Amino acid sequence: MAIGESVSSATARLAELRSAGCTPEQAWQFFDGLPAARVEEVTVGRWRGAELDTDHPWKGMLVESGWYGKQFDSADAVQPLLFSTPDGQIFPVDPRRVPLFLAGKVPAATLGPVRRSLGVLRLALRTKTPRARLRNLEFRGKSSAAMIYDDLPIIDIFRRVDEDTLLGVMDKRGLRDPYFFILYRDR
């Protein structure tokens, strides 16, 4: 199989998994079959986030709360959480100010007021300081780019779907099930 064909099939497989949803086992199988995404390939730019639905307890939490994605300025300057106000202003959030302990405990549908309030909450949540860094990390048999949060026990590990798409999995201490997400490069 030619490289272009494998990228095309990975992109098509991701679209299939997104439209139908998948089990964690199917997501792991897809993740493990993808090539590594090296730090030097992902360090520059803003990436728009989406969820890969594996029926995780956090399903819809980030998306419904206004999560936009991530910003990689360099290997040592990463904004792990970008949010978007209702009027489309994108801003970096300090992860320590996000009540992650509520994830999976409140219905995602109740987050509409939070999203609508982001214009006002932005002043309390935002950060100007990078809150994570990227390093190549051995995970599930491949050395790939991983985003290491500065202040939380979270590492996001990435694999390449295509030139502009990454599949990520959140490795958080105490999180029993994996949380899979997708990043699309902003152009």
Secondary structure, 3 states (H helix, E strand, C coil): CCHHHHHHHHHHHHHHHHHHCCCHHHHHHHHHHCCECCHHHHCCEEEEEEECCCCCCCCCHHHHCCEEEEEEEECCEEEEEEEECCCCCEEEECHHHCCHHHCCCCCHHHHHHHHHCHHHHHHHHECCCCCEEEEEEEECCEEEEEEEECCCCEEEEEEEEECCEEEEEEEECCCCCCEEEEEEECC
